[in-house]
């Protein structure tokens, strides 16, 4: 009797996991064209009382400077890698061994999209494992343009502010299509911690880092892969 009950239990578990796998795969396909109705981070923002400002915009409604700024600040190899920047990971591991109290990450834009769209903030091996899976899947099923568009639409860019359109309206009272190069760099500069590093009023970190990002934007301007991606 126990053996039969145990077998039935594991059969149910297998069916549940199969259903979850099929569901997430269908959701991945749908998000190639449809924006997510919500993300876990957005829900948490509402629960905490931080509000939710967001306004998804089409890829061609985002100024090329914004696309270039986030690549310059977050992932300069984005057009060329398959979701993971191996060299950046090696450098981060080496740095973290020398500075255990000042951990440096090496997440690509693709990895951040996987986390922001499908998962939750924070660390842990389980979440990181899921992040690797979803990063692989979006690189397989989505275009680079779609990944970058999703990043610019769902990333938290201030307390309760999600996406480049909401950030543009909140900080500069303009649409994302009208952002200047410097304004885009300011928003990108805050991305490592948009709650702590404020754009308005501009904090010292954002002021300094935005200038560095503009320098990196100038360096990337001539890259053909970057130009074809941000047009």
KEFIFI-428980 format. One record per atom (N, C-alpha, C, O): x negated, y negated, z negated; residue in one letter. Coordinates in steps of 0.1 Angstrom, whole numbers, padded with zeros to 4 digits, always signed. Each point is the difference from the previous one (the first is absolute). Layout:
N
XYZA;...
***
This chain:
231
-0008+0012+0000X;+0008-0012+0000X;-0009-0013+0000X;+0003-0009+0007X;-0013+0010-0016X;-0009-0012+0000X;-0007-0002+0013X;-0002-0012+0004X;-0002+0023+0002X;-0007-0001+0013X;+0009-0006+0011X;-0005-0009+0008X;+0018+0013-0008X;+0009-0006+0009X;+0003-0015-0002X;+0000-0007+0009X;+0001+0004-0022X;+0002-0015-0003X;-0012-0008+0004X;+0002-0011+0005X;-0014+0016-0008X;-0012-0007+0004X;-0001-0002+0015X;-0004-0010+0004X;+0008+0021+0003X;-0001-0001+0015X;+0010-0011+0005X;-0004-0007+0009X;+0016+0007-0015X;+0010-0010+0004X;-0005-0014-0003X;+0002-0009+0008X;-0008+0007-0020X;-0005-0013-0004X;-0011-0005+0010X;+0001-0011+0005X;-0010+0020-0001X;-0011-0005+0009X;+0006-0002+0014X;-0005-0008+0008X;+0015+0015-0004X;+0006-0002+0013X;+0007-0014+0001X;-0001-0007+0010X;+0007+0003-0022X;+0006-0013-0001X;-0010-0011+0001X;+0002-0010+0006X;-0013+0013-0013X;-0011-0010+0000X;-0006-0002+0014X;-0002-0011+0004X;+0001+0022+0003X;-0005-0001+0014X;+0009-0008+0009X;-0004-0008+0008X;+0017+0011-0010X;+0010-0007+0008X;+0000-0015-0003X;+0002-0009+0009X;-0004+0005-0022X;+0000-0014-0004X;-0012-0007+0007X;+0001-0011+0005X;-0013+0018-0006X;-0012-0006+0006X;+0001-0001+0015X;-0004-0009+0006X;+0011+0019+0000X;+0002+0000+0015X;+0009-0012+0004X;-0002-0007+0009X;+0012+0005-0017X;+0010-0011+0002X;-0007-0013-0001X;+0002-0009+0008X;-0010+0008-0019X;-0008-0013-0002X;-0009-0003+0011X;-0002-0011+0005X;-0005+0022+0000X;-0010-0002+0011X;+0007-0005+0013X;-0004-0009+0007X;+0016+0016-0004X;+0007-0004+0012X;+0005-0014-0001X;+0000-0008+0009X;+0005+0004-0021X;+0006-0013-0002X;-0010-0011+0002X;+0002-0010+0006X;-0014+0012-0013X;-0011-0010+0001X;-0005-0001+0015X;-0004-0011+0004X;+0004+0022+0003X;-0005+0000+0014X;+0010-0008+0008X;-0004-0008+0009X;+0017+0010-0011X;+0010-0007+0008X;-0001-0015-0004X;+0001-0009+0009X;-0003+0006-0021X;-0001-0014-0005X;-0013-0007+0007X;+0001-0011+0004X;-0011+0018-0003X;-0012-0005+0006X;+0002-0003+0015X;-0004-0011+0005X;+0012+0019+0002X;+0003-0002+0014X;+0009-0012+0001X;-0002-0009+0008X;+0012+0008-0017X;+0010-0012+0001X;-0008-0013-0002X;+0003-0010+0006X;-0013+0010-0015X;-0007-0012-0003X;-0009-0005+0011X;-0006-0011-0001X;+0005+0019+0011X;-0008-0005+0012X;+0008-0012+0006X;-0007-0008+0006X;+0020+0008-0008X;+0008-0011+0006X;+0008-0008-0010X;+0004-0012+0003X;-0001+0018-0014X;+0009-0006-0010X;-0008-0004-0013X;-0008+0008-0004X;+0011-0020-0001X;-0007-0004-0012X;+0006+0007-0012X;+0012+0003-0001X;-0020+0000-0009X;+0005+0007-0012X;+0010-0008-0008X;-0002-0012-0002X;+0013+0018-0002X;+0010-0008-0008X;-0005-0005-0013X;+0005-0011-0004X;-0014+0017-0002X;-0007-0004-0012X;-0012+0008-0002X;-0002+0010+0006X;-0007-0015-0015X;-0012+0008-0004X;+0001+0001-0016X;+0007-0008-0006X;-0015+0017+0001X;+0000+0002-0015X;-0005-0013-0006X;+0005-0004-0011X;-0015-0002+0017X;-0006-0012-0006X;+0010-0012+0000X;+0001-0007-0010X;+0007+0006+0020X;+0011-0010+0001X;+0010+0003-0011X;+0005-0010-0006X;-0001+0022+0004X;+0010+0004-0010X;-0006-0004-0014X;+0007-0005-0009X;-0019+0008+0006X;-0007-0003-0012X;+0000-0015-0003X;+0002-0004-0011X;-0005-0003+0022X;+0000-0015-0001X;+0014-0005-0005X;+0000-0009-0008X;+0010+0015+0013X;+0014-0004-0004X;+0003+0003-0014X;+0005-0007-0008X;-0009+0020+0004X;+0002+0004-0014X;-0007-0008-0010X;+0005-0003-0011X;-0017-0001+0015X;-0008-0009-0009X;+0005-0014-0001X;-0005-0008-0008X;+0014+0004+0017X;+0005-0013+0000X;-0008-0010+0008X;+0002-0012-0001X;-0011+0017+0010X;-0008-0009+0008X;+0007-0004+0013X;-0005-0008+0007X;+0017+0014-0005X;+0007-0003+0012X;-0005+0007+0013X;-0009+0008-0001X;+0015-0010+0012X;-0004+0006+0012X;+0003-0010+0012X;+0011-0001+0004X;-0022-0005+0001X;+0001-0008+0012X;-0007+0008+0011X;-0012+0003-0001X;+0020-0001+0012X;-0006+0007+0011X;+0008-0003+0012X;+0012-0003-0001X;-0018+0004+0013X;+0007-0003+0013X;-0009+0007+0010X;-0009-0006+0005X;+0013+0018-0001X;-0008+0007+0010X;+0001-0007+0013X;+0010-0005+0004X;-0022+0004+0003X;+0000-0007+0013X;-0007+0009+0010X;-0008+0008-0003X;+0011-0010+0016X;-0005+0007+0011X;-0015-0003+0001X;-0005-0010-0004X;-0002+0019+0010X;-0015-0001+0002X;-0003-0013+0007X;-0010-0007-0003X;+0017+0004+0014X;-0003-0012+0008X;+0005-0013-0007X;-0002-0011+0006X;+0008+0012-0018X;+0004-0012-0007X;-0010-0003-0011X;+0002-0009-0009X;-0013+0016+0008X;-0011-0002-0009X;-0011-0006+0007X;-0005+0005+0009X;+0000-0016-0014X;-0011-0007+0006X;-0013+0009+0000X;-0002+0007-0009X;-0005-0008+0020X;-0012+0009+0002X;-0010-0003-0011X;-0008+0009-0004X;+0008-0021-0001X;-0009-0004-0011X;+0002+0009-0013X;-0009+0003-0007X;+0022+0000+0005X;+0004+0008-0012X;-0005+0014+0002X;-0005+0006-0009X;+0006-0001+0021X;-0004+0014+0003X;-0015+0001-0001X;-0006+0009-0006X;-0001-0019+0011X;-0015-0001-0001X;-0005-0002-0014X;-0009+0007-0004X;+0016-0015-0004X;-0004-0003-0013X;+0000+0012-0009X;-0009+0003-0008X;+0020+0006+0009X;+0001+0011-0009X;-0010+0011+0004X;-0006+0007-0009X;+0003-0006+0022X;-0011+0009+0004X;-0014-0005-0005X;-0008+0008-0004X;+0006-0021+0005X;-0013-0006-0004X;-0002+0002-0015X;-0011+0002-0005X;+0022-0003-0003X;-0001+0001-0014X;+0001+0014-0006X;-0006+0002-0010X;+0014+0007+0017X;+0003+0013-0006X;-0006+0011+0008X;-0004+0011-0007X;+0002-0012+0020X;-0004+0012+0007X;-0005-0003+0014X;+0008+0000+0010X;-0020-0004-0009X;-0006-0005+0013X;-0001+0011+0010X;-0002-0002+0012X;+0002+0015-0016X;-0001+0011+0009X;+0014+0006+0004X;+0001+0010+0007X;+0009-0017-0010X;+0014+0005+0002X;+0003+0004+0014X;+0006+0011+0002X;-0010-0018+0009X;+0003+0004+0013X;-0007+0013+0004X;+0004+0007+0010X;-0015-0003-0017X;-0008+0011+0005X;+0001+0013-0008X;-0004+0010+0005X;+0008-0011-0018X;-0001+0012-0008X;+0013+0008+0001X;+0010-0005+0006X;-0010+0017-0011X;+0012+0008+0000X;+0008+0000-0013X;+0008+0010-0003X;-0009-0021-0004X;+0007-0001-0013X;-0009-0001-0012X;+0004-0005-0011X;-0016+0010+0013X;-0010+0000-0011X;-0013-0006+0004X;-0005+0004+0011X;-0001-0013-0018X;-0013-0006+0003X;-0010+0008-0008X;-0003-0004-0012X;-0003+0014+0018X;-0010+0008-0008X;-0012-0007-0005X;-0004+0002-0011X;-0001-0012+0019X;-0011-0008-0005X;+0003-0008-0012X;-0008-0001-0009X;+0020-0005+0009X;+0005-0008-0011X;+0002+0008-0012X;-0003-0004-0011X;+0008+0016+0013X;+0001+0010-0012X;-0013+0003-0006X;-0001+0000-0012X;-0009+0003+0020X;-0013+0004-0005X;-0006-0012-0007X;-0006+0002-0011X;+0007-0014+0016X;-0005-0012-0007X;+0007-0002-0013X;-0006-0004-0010X;+0019+0006+0010X;+0008-0002-0013X;-0004+0010-0010X;-0001-0003-0012X;-0001+0016+0016X;-0004+0010-0010X;-0014-0004-0006X;-0002+0002-0012X;-0007-0006+0021X;-0014-0004-0005X;+0001-0012-0009X;-0007+0000-0010X;+0015-0009+0013X;+0002-0012-0008X;+0006+0003-0014X;-0005-0004-0010X;+0015+0013+0011X;+0007+0003-0013X;-0008+0008-0009X;+0002+0000-0013X;-0012+0008+0018X;-0009+0007-0009X;-0009-0009-0007X;-0003+0002-0012X;-0001-0013+0018X;-0008-0010-0006X;+0007-0010-0009X;-0005-0005-0010X;+0018+0003+0013X;+0008-0009-0007X;+0013+0006-0005X;+0011-0003+0006X;-0011+0013-0015X;+0012+0007-0004X;+0011-0008-0007X;+0011+0004+0000X;-0015-0016-0004X;+0010-0009-0006X;+0006-0010+0010X;+0008-0009-0004X;-0012+0010+0016X;+0004-0010+0010X;+0002+0008+0013X;-0007-0002+0010X;+0018+0010-0010X;+0003+0009+0011X;+0004-0008+0013X;+0008-0009+0000X;-0014+0013+0011X;+0003-0005+0013X;+0007+0010+0009X;-0004+0012+0000X;+0015-0016+0006X;+0008+0009+0009X;-0005+0000+0014X;-0008-0009+0004X;+0013+0018+0004X;-0004+0000+0014X;+0012+0004+0009X;-0001+0006+0010X;+0013-0010-0015X;+0013+0003+0007X;+0001-0008+0013X;-0003-0012+0000X;+0006+0019+0011X;+0003-0006+0013X;+0014-0006+0000X;+0008+0003-0009X;-0005-0011+0019X;+0014-0005+0002X;+0009+0012+0001X;+0011-0001-0005X;-0015+0011+0012X;+0009+0012+0001X;+0003+0007-0013X;+0011+0003-0003X;-0021-0002-0005X;+0002+0006-0014X;+0009-0009-0008X;+0008+0005-0008X;-0010-0018+0009X;+0009-0009-0008X;+0014+0001+0005X;+0010-0001-0008X;-0008+0002+0021X;+0014+0002+0005X;+0006+0013-0005X;+0012+0000-0004X;-0020+0011+0004X;+0005+0013-0005X;+0005-0002-0015X;+0010+0005-0004X;-0018-0012-0004X;+0003-0002-0014X;+0012-0010-0001X;+0009+0004-0008X;-0009-0015+0015X;+0010-0010-0002X;+0014+0005+0005X;+0010-0004-0005X;-0010+0012+0016X;+0013+0004+0006X;+0006+0013-0007X;+0012+0000-0002X;-0021+0009+0000X;+0005+0013-0005X;-0002+0004-0014X;+0006+0008-0006X;-0016-0015-0001X;-0004+0004-0013X;+0002-0012-0010X;+0008-0009+0002X;-0016+0010-0013X;+0001-0010-0010X;-0014-0005-0003X;-0010+0006+0004X;+0009-0017-0012X;-0013-0006-0003X;-0006+0008-0011X;+0006+0007-0007X;-0019-0008+0006X;-0008+0007-0011X;-0008+0011+0006X;-0001+0002+0012X;-0006+0005-0021X;-0010+0010+0005X;+0005+0014-0003X;+0012+0003+0000X;-0022+0005-0002X;+0003+0014-0003X;-0003+0009+0012X;+0003-0004+0011X;-0007+0016-0013X;-0004+0009+0011X;+0012+0004+0008X;+0000+0001+0012X;+0012+0001-0019X;+0012+0004+0007X;+0004-0010+0010X;+0003+0003+0012X;-0002-0016-0016X;+0004-0011+0009X;-0010-0002+0011X;+0004-0002+0012X;-0017+0003-0015X;-0010-0002+0010X;+0001+0011+0010X;-0002-0002+0012X;+0005+0015-0016X;+0002+0011+0009X;+0011-0003+0010X;-0001+0003+0012X;+0013-0008-0018X;+0011-0003+0009X;-0004-0012+0009X;+0005+0000+0012X;-0012-0009-0016X;-0005-0011+0008X;-0008+0005+0012X;+0002-0005+0011X;-0011+0014-0013X;-0007+0006+0011X;+0009+0006+0010X;-0002-0002+0012X;+0012+0010-0017X;+0009+0006+0009X;+0008-0010+0009X;+0000+0001+0012X;+0006-0011-0019X;+0008-0010+0007X;-0009-0009+0009X;+0005-0004+0011X;-0017+0002-0015X;-0009-0008+0009X;-0003+0008+0013X;+0001-0005+0011X;-0003+0018-0012X;-0003+0009+0011X;+0013+0000+0009X;-0002-0001+0012X;+0014+0001-0018X;+0012+0002+0008X;+0003-0013+0007X;+0004+0000+0012X;-0005-0012-0018X;+0003-0012+0007X;-0010-0003+0011X;+0003-0006+0011X;-0016+0010-0013X;-0010-0002+0011X;+0004+0009+0012X;-0003-0003+0011X;+0009+0015-0015X;+0003+0009+0011X;+0013-0004+0007X;+0001+0002+0012X;+0009-0007-0019X;+0013-0003+0006X;+0003-0014+0003X;+0009-0003+0009X;-0016-0007-0015X;+0002-0014+0003X;-0011-0006+0008X;-0011+0006+0001X;+0014-0017+0006X;-0011-0007+0006X;-0007-0009-0010X;+0005-0002-0011X;-0017-0003+0015X;-0007-0009-0008X;+0008-0013-0002X;-0001-0006-0011X;+0008+0002+0021X;+0008-0012-0001X;+0011+0001-0010X;+0002-0009-0008X;+0004+0021+0008X;+0011+0003-0010X;-0006+0001-0014X;+0007-0005-0010X;-0018+0010+0008X;-0006+0001-0013X;-0003-0014-0005X;+0002-0003-0012X;-0008-0005+0020X;-0004-0014-0004X;+0013-0008-0002X;+0000-0008-0010X;+0010+0010+0018X;+0013-0007-0002X;+0006+0004-0014X;+0005-0009-0007X;-0005+0022+0004X;+0005+0004-0012X;-0008-0005-0012X;+0006-0004-0010X;-0019+0003+0011X;-0008-0005-0010X;+0004-0015-0003X;+0001-0004-0012X;+0000-0003+0022X;+0003-0015-0001X;+0015-0002-0005X;+0003-0011-0004X;+0005+0021+0005X;+0014-0002-0004X;+0003+0005-0014X;+0009-0005-0006X;-0016+0015+0002X;+0003+0006-0013X;-0009-0003-0012X;+0003+0002-0011X;-0015-0007+0014X;-0010-0002-0010X;+0005-0012-0009X;+0006-0009+0004X;-0009+0011-0017X;+0003-0010-0010X;-0010-0011+0002X;-0012+0002-0001X;+0017-0015+0002X;-0009-0011+0003X;+0002-0011-0010X;-0003-0012+0002X;+0008+0016-0014X;+0003-0010-0011X;+0010+0007-0009X;+0006+0010+0004X;-0003-0016-0015X;+0010+0006-0009X;+0014+0000+0006X;+0006-0010+0002X;-0002+0022+0001X;+0014+0002+0006X;+0000-0004+0015X;+0011-0001+0006X;-0022-0002+0000X;-0001-0004+0014X;-0006+0011+0008X;-0011+0004-0002X;+0019+0001+0012X;-0005+0011+0008X;+0001-0003+0015X;+0010-0004+0005X;-0022+0005+0001X;-0001-0002+0014X;-0004-0014+0004X;+0001-0010-0008X;-0006+0009+0020X;-0007-0012+0005X;+0011-0012+0002X;-0003-0011-0002X;+0015+0015+0006X;+0010-0010+0002X;+0005-0007-0013X;+0001-0012-0001X;+0001+0021-0009X;+0004-0006-0013X;-0011-0008-0006X;+0002-0010-0006X;-0015+0015+0008X;-0011-0008-0005X;-0002-0013+0007X;-0003-0010-0007X;+0005+0010+0020X;-0001-0013+0008X;+0010-0010-0005X;-0003-0012-0001X;+0015+0017-0001X;+0011-0009-0004X;-0002-0005-0014X;+0002-0012-0003X;-0007+0021-0006X;-0001-0004-0014X;-0012-0010-0002X;+0001-0009-0008X;-0012+0012+0015X;-0012-0008-0002X;-0001-0012+0009X;-0006-0011-0004X;+0010+0012+0016X;-0002-0011+0010X;+0013-0005+0007X;-0001-0009+0008X;+0012+0015-0012X;+0013-0005+0005X;+0000+0001+0016X;+0005-0009+0006X;-0010+0020-0001X;+0000+0002+0014X;+0002+0015+0004X;-0002+0008-0009X;+0004-0005+0021X;+0001+0014+0004X;-0014+0006+0002X;-0010-0008+0002X;+0010+0021-0002X;-0013+0007+0001X;-0006-0003+0014X;-0012+0001+0002X;+0020-0004+0008X;-0005-0003+0013X;-0007-0013+0001X;-0007-0003+0010X;+0009-0006-0020X;-0006-0013+0000X;-0012-0002-0009X;-0005-0011-0002X;+0001+0022-0005X;-0011-0001-0009X;-0013-0005+0007X;-0003+0005+0011X;-0005-0014-0018X;-0013-0003+0005X;-0010+0010-0004X;+0003+0009-0008X;-0015-0010+0013X;-0010+0009-0003X;-0004+0000-0015X;-0002+0010-0006X;+0001-0022+0001X;-0003-0001-0014X;+0011+0005-0009X;-0003+0006-0011X;+0015-0009+0014X;+0011+0005-0008X;+0001+0015+0000X;+0002+0006-0011X;-0004+0000+0022X;+0000+0014+0001X;-0012+0006-0008X;+0002+0011-0007X;-0013-0017+0007X;-0012+0004-0008X;+0003-0001-0015X;-0004+0009-0008X;+0011-0019+0004X;+0004-0002-0014X;+0009+0012-0005X;-0002+0006-0011X;+0012-0003+0019X;+0009+0011-0004X;-0008+0013+0000X;+0002+0008-0009X;-0011-0005+0019X;-0008+0012+0000X;-0009+0001-0012X;-0003+0010-0005X;-0002-0022+0001X;-0010+0000-0011X;+0006+0005-0013X;-0007+0005-0009X;+0020-0007+0007X;+0007+0004-0012X;+0003+0015-0001X;+0004+0004-0010X;-0005+0003+0021X;+0006+0013+0001X;-0006+0010-0010X;+0007+0009-0004X;-0020-0010+0000X;-0005+0010-0009X;+0008+0001-0013X;+0002+0010-0007X;+0004-0022+0003X;+0008+0000-0012X;+0009-0013+0001X;-0003-0010-0006X;+0014+0011+0013X;+0008-0012+0003X;+0008-0006-0012X;+0004-0011+0001X;-0004+0019-0012X;+0007-0006-0012X;-0010-0008-0007X;+0003-0011-0005X;-0016+0015+0004X;-0010-0007-0007X;-0006-0011+0008X;-0002-0011-0005X;+0000+0013+0018X;-0007-0010+0009X;+0011-0008+0007X;+0006+0006+0009X;-0003-0018-0013X;+0011-0007+0006X;-0004-0009+0011X;-0011-0006+0001X;+0020+0005+0009X;-0002-0009+0012X;+0005-0014-0003X;-0006-0010+0003X;+0018+0009-0010X;+0005-0013-0004X;+0004+0001-0015X;+0009+0008-0003X;-0015-0015-0006X;-0012-0008+0003X;-0012+0009+0003X;-0002+0011-0005X;-0007-0016+0013X;-0011+0008+0005X;-0010+0002-0011X;-0005-0010-0006X;+0001+0022+0003X;-0010+0003-0010X;-0014+0000+0006X;-0001+0000+0012X;-0009-0001-0021X;-0014-0001+0005X;-0003+0012+0009X;-0007-0001+0010X;+0011+0013-0015X;-0004+0012+0008X;+0006-0001+0014X;-0008+0003+0010X;+0020-0007-0008X;+0006-0001+0013X;-0007-0010+0008X;-0002+0001+0012X;-0001-0013-0018X;-0007-0011+0007X;-0013+0005+0006X;-0003-0003+0011X;-0005+0010-0019X;-0013+0004+0004X;+0001+0012+0010X;-0006+0000+0011X;+0015+0010-0014X;+0000+0012+0009X;+0007-0004+0013X;-0004+0006+0010X;+0013-0015-0009X;+0006-0004+0012X;-0010-0006+0010X;+0000+0002+0012X;-0010-0009-0017X;-0011-0005+0008X;-0009+0011+0006X;-0004+0000+0011X;+0002+0010-0020X;-0008+0012+0005X;+0008+0008+0011X;-0006+0005+0009X;+0019-0004-0011X;+0009+0007+0009X;+0000-0008+0014X;-0001+0007+0010X;+0001-0020-0011X;+0000-0007+0013X;-0014+0002+0007X;+0000+0002+0013X;-0011+0000-0020X;-0012+0003+0006X;+0000+0014+0007X;-0005+0001+0011X;+0012+0008-0018X;+0001+0014+0006X;+0010+0000+0012X;-0002+0007+0009X;+0012-0016-0010X;+0009-0001+0012X;-0008-0005+0012X;+0003+0005+0011X;-0011-0015-0013X;-0009-0005+0011X;-0008+0011+0006X;-0003+0001+0012X;-0003+0008-0021X;-0008+0011+0005X;+0008+0010+0008X;-0005+0006+0009X;+0018-0004-0013X;+0008+0010+0007X;+0006-0005+0012X;+0005+0008+0009X;-0005-0021-0007X;+0007-0006+0012X;-0004+0006+0013X;+0009+0001+0009X;-0021+0002-0007X;-0005+0005+0012X;+0002+0015+0003X;-0003+0005+0011X;+0007+0002-0021X;+0002+0015+0001X;+0012+0003+0009X;+0011-0004-0003X;-0013+0011+0014X;+0010+0003+0009X;+0012+0008-0006X;+0011-0002+0003X;-0015+0012-0011X;+0011+0008-0007X;+0008-0008-0009X;+0012+0002-0001X;-0018-0011-0006X;+0008-0009-0009X;+0009-0009+0008X;+0011-0002-0003X;-0017-0004+0014X;+0008-0009+0008X;+0012+0006+0006X;+0011-0006+0001X;-0012+0019+0004X;+0011+0007+0006X;+0011+0003-0011X;+0011+0002+0004X;-0016+0000-0016X;+0009+0004-0011X;+0008-0012-0006X;+0012+0002-0003X;-0018-0014+0003X;+0007-0011-0006X;+0008-0009+0009X;+0006-0010-0004X;-0007+0013+0017X;+0006-0009+0010X;+0015-0001-0002X;+0007-0007+0008X;
***
